[in-house]
Amino acid sequence: MPRASRSNKVALAVIAAALLALVFFQTRGVQLASDFGQHRSQIHMLRPLVARARREPVVYEQALKDPAAFAGRPVVWCVDHLSKDVSYVDGQPAHPVAWVNEAEVPDTQGPTTGGRCATVAAVVEGAQPGKVSLRYVGSL
């Protein structure tokens, strides 16, 4: 009798673990699908901005030298956003960026980026001493 009782407990534990795994993965799957859908809609929304940025590319040095001429122009740049007030273009600390909406800029030091720059769509807002000012619009 103790043997049957023990095997019943093992079977119940296996079933309980399977149910917990099912609930966990179902919930996570819904979240992954939702994240994917949001990213797709964001990319769709950014399409006209990205098209203009590629048609009329802005080089960092141009925007820094003559910010008024490039204000309002979209850019698609790979930006390192290491921490608050520390961002630069293409992994080059000589090309710093100031964000007018920094709280919205994704951190590039998280576990999903591995410390690499993130390709972002932004709009040139002007310049500060030695920095191009950008308004973050979205990630690609």
Helices and strands as residue ranges (DSSP letters): H 2-55, H 60-65, H 67-70, E 74-83, E 86-89, E 97-99, G 102-104, E 118-128, E 131-139
